[in-house]
Amino acid sequence: MARAPLTLEQRLRPPRRRVSPLIVRDTINGLLFVSPWIVGVLVFTVYPILASFYYSFTEYDVISSPTFVGLENYRELLTGDPLFWKSFRNTLFFAAVAIPLNLLVAVGVAMLLNLKIRGMAFYRTIFFLPSIVPEVASAMLWAWILNPQFGLANAMLRGVGVGGVGWLSDPQWSKPSLILIGLWAFGGSMVIFLAALQDIPEHLYEAADLDGANTLRKTWHVTIPMLTPTIFFNLVLGVIGAFQYFTAGFVLTQGSGNPSSSTLFYAMLIYRNAFSYFKMGYASAMAWLLFAFVFLITFVIFKTSGRWVYYEGEQN
């Protein structure tokens, strides 16, 4: 029996390629090798995220089954919980002051450590060491330094004729004290800025010298623009980290947020609701509000980055 002639569509259709058994075997073997990672991500990352989203719409105390309450947790947070707004303001103040200050100090120290002088490797090591000290150990050290009665900081102030400061026991000084403690470990950002400084082409400074630019002008018109991608990177990481600030504040105040709730940060309130009051649904709602706010801030930073971030070689 004669075969029917092929249509134009059939003629133009590309031939089906048979999958080689070797490719199938390699794909299966590859999936088997990465299966522990896939299972780990699904069990310890994807499932907790989805579960917390569901629990944010429930009343859940871990012991009994969750009870669906809709948006009640979110309504209570936004309209009926004064500690929510207190912790949010504390965290916002901390982020607004700590992030620019950390960037400024990290850039300044990185520029100093980029100078070509003897013993620079030693100085770089000294400035980087605080960033590898465990955060709990660092907090305990600063608790002794900032002790109002016998701390080293007040002893030095008294030595120059200045009265002692309450530091962590004074509501006016508690948040600046924690910002100071966080500023101590700027080594991670400093190393990134130092690497970016060493990557700036030397011919840009040579061209600035030919134009008669002094050190200040070279810093403002060459160094800072070339550092803007690194500033952008550290800014995003700083925003994410600042709004999750927890360890040092928790250790130094034993989780109380005292004095007068001045050190009650958002993550500490989430921890208190989840593991002290066992209000897991309420804490999940807080976590998702935090995610939404941080996502909004980072989205704004990304959208506005085109106005101030300069990438070498791009055409305007």
matplotlib code that plots the C-alpha trace (Angstrom):
import matplotlib.pyplot as plt

x = [0.0, 1.4, 2.3, 0.4, 2.6, 3.9, 2.2, 4.2, 3.9, 5.3, 8.2, 9.1, 8.8, 12.3, 13.0, 12.5, 15.8, 16.0, 17.4, 20.5, 20.4, 23.8, 22.3, 19.3, 21.7, 23.9, 20.9, 19.6, 23.0, 23.4, 20.0, 21.0, 24.2, 22.4, 19.4, 20.7, 20.9, 17.5, 15.9, 17.7, 16.4, 12.9, 12.7, 14.7, 14.0, 11.0, 8.7, 9.4, 8.7, 5.4, 4.5, 5.2, 3.1, 0.2, 0.7, 0.6, -3.1, -3.7, -3.6, -1.0, 0.8, 2.8, 0.9, -2.6, -3.6, -3.5, -6.8, -7.4, -8.1, -7.6, -6.0, -6.5, -2.8, -2.0, -4.8, -3.6, -0.1, -0.9, -3.6, -3.4, 0.2, 2.2, 5.3, 5.2, 5.5, 8.1, 10.3, 9.8, 10.9, 13.9, 15.0, 14.4, 16.5, 19.2, 19.3, 19.1, 22.2, 24.2, 24.2, 25.5, 28.0, 29.3, 29.7, 31.5, 33.9, 34.5, 35.3, 37.5, 39.6, 39.8, 41.3, 43.8, 44.7, 45.2, 48.2, 51.6, 53.5, 55.5, 53.7, 50.3, 49.5, 49.7, 47.4, 44.9, 44.9, 44.4, 41.4, 39.8, 40.2, 37.1, 34.8, 35.8, 35.2, 31.9, 29.1, 28.2, 31.8, 32.0, 28.8, 30.1, 33.3, 31.4, 29.2, 32.3, 33.7, 30.4, 29.6, 28.6, 30.4, 33.7, 33.7, 36.8, 34.9, 33.7, 37.2, 38.8, 36.1, 36.8, 40.5, 39.9, 37.5, 34.3, 31.5, 30.4, 27.8, 24.9, 25.5, 23.3, 21.4, 20.4, 17.5, 19.1, 22.4, 21.3, 20.8, 23.9, 25.8, 24.6, 25.4, 28.9, 29.2, 28.1, 30.5, 33.4, 33.1, 33.2, 36.1, 33.9, 32.8, 36.2, 37.8, 35.3, 36.0, 39.7, 39.4, 37.3, 39.9, 42.7, 40.6, 40.3, 42.4, 45.5, 45.2, 42.1, 44.3, 47.0, 44.5, 43.3, 46.9, 47.3, 44.2, 45.7, 43.2, 44.3, 43.7, 40.2, 39.0, 40.5, 38.7, 35.4, 35.5, 37.4, 37.4, 33.9, 32.2, 34.3, 33.2, 29.5, 28.9, 30.5, 28.7, 25.4, 26.3, 27.1, 24.1, 21.7, 23.4, 23.4, 19.7, 18.9, 21.2, 20.1, 16.4, 17.3, 19.5, 19.2, 22.2, 24.1, 21.0, 19.6, 22.8, 23.4, 19.8, 19.0, 16.2, 14.3, 14.8, 15.4, 15.8, 12.3, 12.1, 14.7, 16.6, 13.6, 14.3, 11.9, 13.7, 13.8, 10.0, 9.5, 11.6, 9.7, 6.3, 7.4, 9.5, 8.4, 4.6, 4.4, 2.3, 3.8, 1.0, 1.5, 5.3, 4.9, 2.8, 5.5, 8.1, 6.2, 5.6, 9.3, 9.9, 7.5, 9.2, 12.7, 11.7, 10.2, 13.3, 15.6, 13.3, 13.5, 17.3, 17.5, 15.2, 17.1, 20.6, 20.7, 20.9, 24.0, 25.7, 28.4, 29.7, 32.9, 32.4, 28.6, 27.2, 24.9]
y = [0.0, 3.4, 5.8, 9.1, 12.1, 14.3, 17.7, 20.9, 21.2, 17.7, 18.5, 21.7, 20.1, 19.3, 15.5, 14.1, 13.5, 10.3, 10.7, 8.6, 6.0, 7.3, 10.8, 9.3, 7.3, 10.3, 12.5, 9.9, 9.5, 13.2, 13.5, 10.7, 12.5, 15.8, 14.2, 14.7, 18.4, 18.5, 16.7, 19.0, 22.1, 20.8, 19.6, 22.4, 25.4, 25.1, 23.3, 25.7, 28.7, 27.3, 26.1, 29.5, 31.2, 28.9, 29.3, 33.1, 32.7, 30.4, 30.4, 27.8, 27.0, 23.9, 21.6, 21.7, 21.7, 25.1, 26.9, 29.0, 32.7, 34.4, 37.8, 38.2, 37.9, 40.7, 42.9, 42.4, 43.2, 46.4, 47.8, 46.2, 45.4, 48.4, 46.3, 45.6, 49.2, 49.8, 47.0, 48.2, 51.7, 50.4, 48.3, 51.1, 53.5, 50.9, 50.2, 53.9, 54.7, 51.5, 50.8, 54.2, 54.4, 50.9, 51.6, 54.9, 53.3, 50.3, 52.4, 54.8, 52.1, 50.1, 53.2, 53.6, 49.9, 50.3, 52.5, 51.1, 51.2, 48.6, 46.1, 46.6, 42.9, 43.1, 46.1, 44.4, 41.3, 43.4, 45.2, 42.0, 40.0, 41.4, 40.2, 36.5, 36.6, 34.7, 37.2, 35.8, 36.1, 39.6, 40.6, 39.3, 41.2, 44.4, 43.8, 44.1, 47.1, 49.1, 48.2, 51.5, 50.7, 49.1, 49.0, 50.0, 52.7, 54.7, 54.3, 55.9, 58.7, 59.4, 59.5, 62.5, 64.2, 63.1, 61.6, 58.0, 57.0, 54.6, 52.8, 49.7, 50.7, 54.1, 54.2, 57.2, 55.3, 51.7, 51.7, 53.8, 51.3, 48.4, 50.4, 50.9, 47.1, 46.3, 48.8, 47.0, 44.0, 45.9, 43.7, 41.7, 44.8, 46.3, 43.3, 43.6, 47.3, 46.7, 44.2, 46.6, 49.4, 47.2, 46.5, 50.2, 50.8, 52.8, 54.8, 56.6, 58.1, 58.9, 60.7, 62.6, 63.6, 65.0, 67.1, 68.5, 66.8, 66.7, 63.7, 64.8, 65.3, 61.9, 60.3, 61.9, 61.6, 58.4, 56.2, 56.6, 56.1, 53.0, 51.7, 52.2, 48.6, 47.4, 50.0, 48.8, 45.1, 45.9, 48.2, 45.4, 42.9, 45.5, 46.2, 42.5, 41.9, 45.0, 44.1, 40.7, 42.0, 39.7, 38.0, 40.8, 42.6, 39.3, 38.4, 41.8, 42.3, 38.6, 38.9, 41.5, 44.4, 46.7, 49.4, 50.5, 48.3, 50.5, 47.5, 45.4, 44.7, 43.1, 39.7, 39.6, 40.1, 37.3, 35.0, 36.1, 35.4, 32.1, 30.5, 32.3, 32.7, 29.8, 32.0, 30.4, 31.7, 35.3, 35.0, 33.7, 36.7, 38.9, 37.1, 37.6, 41.2, 41.6, 39.8, 42.1, 45.2, 44.1, 43.0, 46.5, 48.3, 46.1, 46.5, 50.3, 50.1, 48.0, 50.3, 53.4, 51.8, 52.9, 56.5, 56.2, 52.8, 53.1, 50.0, 50.5, 50.2, 50.7, 53.2, 56.0]
z = [0.0, -1.0, 1.8, 1.8, 0.7, 3.5, 4.0, 3.9, 7.7, 8.1, 5.8, 7.7, 11.1, 12.5, 12.9, 16.4, 18.1, 20.1, 23.6, 24.0, 26.7, 27.9, 28.4, 30.4, 32.6, 33.2, 34.1, 36.6, 38.1, 38.4, 40.2, 42.5, 43.5, 44.2, 45.8, 49.4, 48.7, 47.0, 50.0, 52.4, 50.6, 50.4, 54.0, 55.7, 53.5, 51.2, 53.7, 56.6, 54.4, 53.1, 56.6, 58.2, 55.6, 56.4, 60.2, 59.8, 59.2, 62.2, 65.9, 66.7, 70.0, 68.8, 71.2, 69.8, 66.1, 64.3, 64.1, 61.0, 61.9, 58.6, 58.8, 62.5, 63.3, 60.9, 62.2, 65.8, 64.8, 62.9, 65.2, 68.6, 69.6, 70.8, 71.2, 67.4, 66.6, 69.3, 68.0, 64.5, 65.4, 67.3, 64.3, 61.8, 63.9, 64.2, 60.5, 59.5, 61.6, 61.6, 57.8, 56.6, 59.5, 58.7, 55.0, 55.8, 58.2, 56.1, 53.0, 55.0, 56.6, 53.4, 51.7, 54.5, 54.2, 50.5, 50.9, 50.0, 53.3, 55.2, 57.4, 55.7, 55.9, 59.7, 59.9, 57.6, 59.8, 62.9, 61.5, 60.1, 63.3, 65.1, 62.3, 62.9, 66.7, 67.5, 68.0, 71.5, 72.7, 71.3, 73.1, 76.4, 75.9, 75.2, 78.2, 80.4, 78.5, 78.7, 82.3, 84.0, 87.3, 86.4, 82.6, 80.6, 78.6, 81.6, 83.3, 80.2, 80.2, 83.9, 83.2, 80.9, 83.2, 81.6, 83.7, 83.2, 80.7, 81.4, 78.0, 77.9, 81.1, 79.8, 77.3, 75.5, 75.1, 74.6, 70.9, 70.1, 72.3, 70.2, 67.0, 68.3, 69.1, 65.6, 64.1, 65.7, 63.4, 60.0, 58.7, 56.3, 54.4, 54.7, 52.9, 50.0, 49.7, 49.8, 46.9, 44.9, 45.5, 44.2, 41.1, 40.1, 36.9, 37.6, 34.4, 35.8, 38.5, 36.0, 33.9, 36.9, 37.8, 34.2, 34.8, 38.0, 40.4, 44.0, 46.4, 47.4, 43.8, 42.8, 45.7, 44.9, 41.1, 40.6, 43.7, 44.9, 41.5, 40.9, 44.3, 43.8, 42.7, 45.9, 48.0, 46.4, 47.2, 50.9, 51.2, 50.2, 52.6, 55.3, 55.0, 55.1, 58.1, 60.1, 60.0, 61.3, 64.2, 67.1, 68.7, 70.4, 71.6, 72.9, 74.8, 76.3, 77.5, 78.2, 75.7, 77.8, 75.5, 78.5, 79.5, 78.8, 75.7, 74.0, 72.8, 71.8, 68.2, 65.7, 65.6, 69.4, 69.5, 67.0, 69.2, 72.3, 70.7, 69.2, 72.0, 75.2, 74.5, 72.0, 69.6, 66.5, 64.2, 65.5, 65.2, 61.6, 60.7, 62.1, 60.0, 56.8, 57.5, 58.0, 54.7, 52.9, 54.3, 53.6, 50.1, 49.5, 50.7, 48.6, 45.6, 45.9, 46.2, 43.1, 41.1, 42.1, 41.6, 38.0, 39.1, 41.2, 40.6, 37.9, 36.0, 34.1, 30.4, 30.3, 27.9, 29.2]

ax = plt.figure().add_subplot(projection="3d")
ax.plot(x, y, z, "-o")
ax.set_aspect("equal")
plt.show()
